[in-house]
Every structure is written in C-alpha cells, then in structure tokens.
Amino acid sequence: MEYKDIIQELIKFRNDREWNQYHTLISLSRALNIEASEVEKIFLWKKNDNSLSSGDKENLKLELADVLIYCYYMCEKLQVEPNDIIQEKININKGRSWNFDK
C-alpha cells in the first residue's frame, strides 16, 4: 500500500472513534515512546538477535507497526510525508561521520 492509502485508513480509524481530540503531538509522542519501549521489552534478557523465538518475531512485527502508526499520525499532524523527511535526514547524514572506536 502507498503512504496516502495507509494514512487515510488511519485517519478514518481515528475519526470513527472520535480520538482526534487525544491526538495532539505531545500525546502522540508519549504513545510513541510507550510503544517503542514495548519493542525493547521483547529483547529483555535476550543475548542476541538469534535468541528471538518465532513468537518474539511476530510480537516485534506488531509492536513495530504500533510505532509506525504513531509516527504516521505525528507526520499527519505536522503535515509532512514520512518518506520526504526520511530523505531529508539521509541527505543530512551523508555529510556526517561517526567514530565508533571509542
């Protein structure tokens, strides 16, 4: 699916439930952080990626979807397209360098 189709479906979902009043940037930011912590929780006590069970991977997929949904809602509030701001950040990062030897 294209971004425009996904965001339209998300907006309809939100509006059908009258949740728009709760979808402020600050509230969406908090929800995003909670969902991101649920991604992290899947890795709790795991030694590496190979320690993930198939159930863990399925849960990870669904938690990532939750994270993306809140990101999409935030993009809608900011009136930006996710792929555009990702490209902008990629262009910025191309001019940066990192030292991982520390």
Helices and strands as residue ranges (DSSP letters): H 3-16, G 20-22, H 25-42, G 49-51, H 54-78, H 82-94
